[in-house]
Amino acid sequence: MVTNPLGLDDSSGLTQPPSAGDIFVNKSFKALTAFFTWATILLLAYIVFKIGSEALPAVSKYGLEFLTSTTWDVNEGKFGILPEIWGTLYSSLLALGLGGFFGIAIAIFLTQDFLPYRVEMVLKNIIELLAAIPSVVYGLWGIFVLIPLLRPMCNFLNTNFGGIPFFSTSLSGPGMFPAALVLSIMILPTVAAISQDAFRAIPLKTKEAAFGMGTTRWEAILRVMIPTASGGIFGALVLGFGRALGETMALAMLIGNSNKISLSLFAPGNTLASLLALNFPEAGNHETSVLMYAACILLLITLLVNIAGAFIIAKTGSGGK
């Protein structure tokens, strides 16, 4: 066994200079990662270019009126996606409110020593399995189980509190609330998993210091743990919101596909993703261009949400340092 002047065992070769093979592997790995990084960027650019080029005829013909009109009539050649923009944002925000709240609550419950370790792992795996359920199954469950279950309560609220805009219609079938509720369940595993990682990344000494100052468990969670993990929590909410914006099949089955704008939680609505999914199979050349225009708007909304989320996370992170 050879020992170097620092007393390190040199038999493993860790202190030897890199060989020609090591240098080749390192350079190859670096080149490979750079290739896939640029390939991803170029692929995204190609997708945007392709969709944008297909949408140009509709952009030049309809302009910004496409974003403010509420009429979608293929026979008359009138197209507007304001109700779809409203439905996309409304359903996603409702889902984010429900799924975000319960996702963060689940993350707290599974990381702050409320349960034995084995029970915690079982519940964690069950929640993560929710992400593996196909969206069409969620849609079927919503149609045959959730809507009949919600209808009596929703109609009661409409009958007794119909003067409130949120309860101004009855739930006769698919509607905004069932769609948002199912969507919140679909984004819950994402929010819960990333929030758990954010809480587990907090050093144990932080919690011990809070207890040393005389805080109760809930004071430590609310005043120390959540603010410390706020960057990761915001990241989880942004990813969950992005998932909600792009969800298609479950919403197409549950939201009602009505080209109307309404504050009522029980009224049918529509989203951009549902509009694209339901109209593309029968679209002609001109309607395809119009749908590509709508796809560009959905891409833009998603991009703005990610930029806003990155800005909030950066501010939150810098504020916590």
C-alpha positions in Angstrom: 0.0 0.0 0.0 1.4 3.4 -1.0 0.7 6.4 1.2 1.1 9.9 -0.1 2.6 12.8 2.0 -0.9 13.7 3.2 -1.4 10.2 4.6 -4.1 9.2 2.1 -4.3 5.6 0.8 -3.4 5.7 -2.9 -4.3 2.1 -3.7 -7.8 3.2 -5.1 -6.2 5.6 -7.5 -8.3 8.6 -6.2 -5.2 10.8 -5.8 -3.8 9.8 -9.2 -4.1 12.3 -12.1 -6.9 11.5 -14.6 -6.0 9.1 -17.3 -6.7 9.6 -21.0 -9.8 7.5 -20.6 -11.1 9.6 -17.7 -10.6 12.8 -19.7 -12.4 11.3 -22.7 -15.4 10.1 -20.6 -15.6 13.5 -18.9 -15.5 15.5 -22.2 -18.0 13.1 -23.8 -20.4 13.5 -20.9 -20.1 17.2 -21.0 -20.7 17.3 -24.8 -23.7 14.9 -24.4 -25.4 17.1 -21.8 -24.7 20.2 -23.8 -26.2 18.5 -26.9 -29.4 17.5 -25.1 -29.7 20.9 -23.6 -29.5 22.7 -26.9 -31.7 20.0 -28.5 -34.4 20.7 -26.0 -34.2 24.4 -26.7 -34.3 23.9 -30.4 -37.2 21.5 -30.2 -39.2 24.0 -28.2 -38.3 26.7 -30.7 -39.4 24.5 -33.6 -42.7 23.8 -31.9 -43.4 27.5 -31.4 -42.3 28.3 -34.9 -44.5 25.5 -36.4 -47.6 26.5 -34.4 -47.0 30.2 -35.1 -46.5 29.7 -38.8 -49.8 27.7 -39.0 -51.6 30.4 -37.0 -50.4 33.4 -39.1 -53.4 33.4 -41.5 -55.8 33.6 -38.6 -53.7 36.2 -36.8 -53.7 38.4 -39.9 -57.4 38.0 -40.4 -58.8 38.3 -36.9 -56.1 40.1 -35.0 -56.8 41.0 -31.4 -60.5 40.7 -31.9 -60.0 37.0 -31.6 -59.1 37.5 -28.0 -62.1 39.7 -27.1 -64.9 38.1 -29.1 -67.3 35.6 -27.4 -68.6 34.0 -30.6 -67.4 30.7 -32.0 -69.4 29.9 -35.2 -67.7 27.8 -37.8 -70.6 28.2 -40.3 -70.4 32.0 -40.2 -66.7 32.1 -39.9 -66.8 34.0 -36.6 -64.2 33.0 -34.0 -63.5 34.3 -30.5 -61.9 32.7 -27.5 -62.6 35.1 -24.6 -64.9 32.5 -22.9 -62.2 29.9 -23.3 -59.5 32.2 -21.8 -61.8 32.9 -18.9 -62.7 29.2 -18.4 -59.0 28.3 -18.5 -57.9 30.8 -15.9 -61.1 30.4 -13.8 -60.9 26.6 -13.6 -57.1 26.6 -13.0 -57.3 29.2 -10.2 -60.1 27.3 -8.5 -58.2 24.0 -8.8 -55.0 25.7 -7.6 -56.8 27.1 -4.5 -58.2 23.7 -3.6 -55.3 21.5 -4.7 -52.7 23.9 -3.4 -54.2 24.2 0.1 -54.7 20.4 0.5 -51.3 19.6 -1.1 -49.4 21.9 1.3 -51.5 20.5 4.2 -50.6 16.9 3.2 -46.9 17.9 2.9 -47.0 19.3 6.4 -48.8 16.2 7.8 -46.3 13.8 6.2 -43.1 15.7 7.1 -43.6 17.1 10.6 -43.6 13.9 12.6 -47.4 13.5 12.9 -47.2 9.8 11.8 -44.9 6.8 12.3 -42.4 6.5 9.5 -44.0 3.4 7.9 -47.5 4.9 7.8 -46.0 8.1 6.4 -44.3 6.2 3.5 -47.5 4.2 2.8 -49.6 7.4 2.6 -46.9 9.2 0.5 -47.0 6.4 -2.1 -50.8 6.4 -2.2 -50.9 10.1 -2.9 -48.2 9.8 -5.5 -50.2 7.1 -7.2 -52.9 9.6 -7.9 -50.6 11.1 -10.6 -50.6 7.8 -12.4 -54.4 7.6 -12.9 -55.3 8.6 -16.5 -57.2 11.8 -16.9 -60.0 10.0 -18.8 -60.6 7.9 -15.7 -60.9 11.1 -13.6 -63.4 12.3 -16.2 -65.5 9.2 -16.0 -65.4 9.3 -12.2 -66.4 12.9 -12.3 -69.4 12.2 -14.6 -70.8 9.1 -12.9 -69.9 9.7 -9.2 -68.9 13.3 -8.5 -71.6 15.2 -10.3 -74.5 13.2 -8.9 -72.9 13.5 -5.5 -72.6 17.3 -5.8 -75.9 18.1 -7.5 -78.1 18.2 -4.4 -75.7 20.5 -2.5 -75.2 22.8 -5.5 -79.0 23.0 -6.2 -79.6 23.8 -2.5 -77.1 26.7 -2.7 -78.7 27.9 -5.9 -82.2 27.8 -4.4 -81.3 29.5 -1.1 -78.4 31.8 -2.2 -79.0 32.3 -5.9 -78.5 36.1 -5.5 -74.8 35.5 -5.0 -73.1 35.4 -8.4 -71.2 32.2 -7.6 -74.4 30.3 -7.0 -76.6 32.0 -9.6 -77.2 28.8 -11.6 -78.1 25.2 -10.8 -75.9 22.2 -11.5 -77.8 20.3 -14.2 -74.8 18.4 -15.5 -71.2 19.2 -16.3 -70.0 22.5 -14.9 -67.1 24.6 -13.6 -67.1 23.3 -10.0 -67.0 19.6 -10.8 -64.3 20.2 -13.3 -62.2 22.4 -11.0 -62.6 19.8 -8.2 -61.3 17.0 -10.3 -58.6 19.2 -11.6 -57.5 20.0 -8.0 -57.2 16.3 -7.3 -55.1 15.8 -10.4 -52.6 18.6 -9.4 -52.5 17.6 -5.7 -49.8 14.9 -6.0 -47.5 17.5 -7.8 -48.0 20.1 -5.1 -47.7 17.7 -2.2 -44.6 15.9 -3.5 -42.6 19.1 -4.2 -43.8 20.7 -1.0 -42.6 17.7 0.9 -39.1 18.0 -0.6 -39.1 21.7 0.4 -39.9 20.8 4.0 -37.4 18.0 4.1 -34.7 20.2 2.8 -34.9 22.4 5.9 -32.1 21.6 8.3 -33.2 19.8 11.5 -31.4 22.5 13.6 -33.9 25.1 12.3 -36.8 23.2 13.9 -34.8 22.5 17.0 -33.9 26.2 17.4 -37.6 27.1 17.1 -38.5 24.6 19.8 -35.6 25.9 21.9 -37.2 29.4 21.7 -40.3 28.0 23.3 -42.6 27.6 20.3 -45.3 25.0 20.1 -45.4 22.5 17.2 -47.9 24.6 15.2 -46.1 27.9 15.9 -42.9 26.3 14.7 -44.7 25.0 11.5 -46.5 28.2 10.7 -43.9 30.8 11.7 -40.6 29.0 10.9 -41.1 25.9 8.6 -43.5 27.3 6.1 -41.6 30.7 5.6 -38.3 28.8 5.3 -39.8 26.4 2.7 -41.8 29.2 0.9 -39.5 29.1 -2.2 -40.2 25.4 -2.8 -43.9 25.8 -2.0 -44.2 28.5 -4.5 -42.4 26.3 -7.0 -44.9 23.5 -6.3 -47.8 25.9 -6.8 -46.5 27.2 -10.1 -46.0 23.6 -11.4 -49.4 22.7 -10.3 -50.9 25.7 -12.0 -49.1 24.9 -15.2 -50.5 21.3 -15.0 -54.0 22.7 -14.5 -53.7 25.1 -17.5 -52.8 22.3 -19.9 -55.1 19.6 -18.7 -57.4 18.5 -21.5 -59.4 15.3 -21.4 -60.9 15.4 -17.9 -62.0 19.0 -18.4 -63.4 18.3 -21.8 -65.6 15.7 -20.2 -66.7 17.7 -17.1 -66.7 21.4 -17.9 -69.7 21.4 -20.3 -68.0 23.0 -23.3 -70.3 26.1 -23.3 -69.1 29.2 -25.0 -70.2 31.5 -22.2 -68.6 33.6 -19.5 -70.1 33.2 -16.0 -69.0 33.6 -12.4 -71.3 30.8 -11.3 -69.5 27.8 -10.1 -72.2 25.5 -11.4 -72.5 26.9 -14.9 -70.9 25.1 -17.8 -67.8 26.6 -19.4 -64.9 25.8 -21.7 -61.1 26.0 -21.8 -58.5 26.5 -24.5 -57.2 22.9 -24.2 -60.7 21.5 -24.4 -61.5 23.7 -27.4 -58.4 22.4 -29.2 -59.1 18.7 -28.4 -62.8 18.7 -29.4 -62.4 20.8 -32.7 -59.3 19.5 -34.3 -60.6 16.1 -35.6 -63.2 17.8 -37.8 -61.3 21.1 -38.6 -60.7 22.3 -42.1 -57.7 24.2 -43.3 -59.1 27.6 -42.1 -60.3 26.3 -38.8 -57.0 24.6 -38.2 -55.3 28.0 -38.5 -57.8 29.5 -36.0 -57.1 26.6 -33.6 -53.4 27.1 -33.9 -53.9 30.8 -33.0 -55.7 29.6 -29.9 -52.8 27.2 -29.2 -50.4 30.1 -29.4 -52.5 32.0 -26.8 -52.4 29.0 -24.5 -48.6 28.8 -24.9 -48.4 32.5 -24.1 -50.5 32.2 -21.0 -48.4 29.2 -19.8 -45.2 31.2 -20.5 -46.4 34.2 -18.5 -47.4 32.0 -15.6 -43.9 30.4 -15.5 -42.2 33.8 -15.8 -44.3 35.1 -12.9 -43.7 32.0 -10.9 -39.9 32.2 -11.5 -40.0 35.9 -10.4 -41.9 35.1 -7.2 -39.6 32.2 -6.4 -36.5 34.4 -6.9 -37.9 37.1 -4.7 -38.9 34.7 -2.1 -35.6 32.9 -2.2 -33.6 36.1 -2.0 -35.8 37.4 0.8 -35.2 34.3 2.9 -31.4 34.5 2.7 
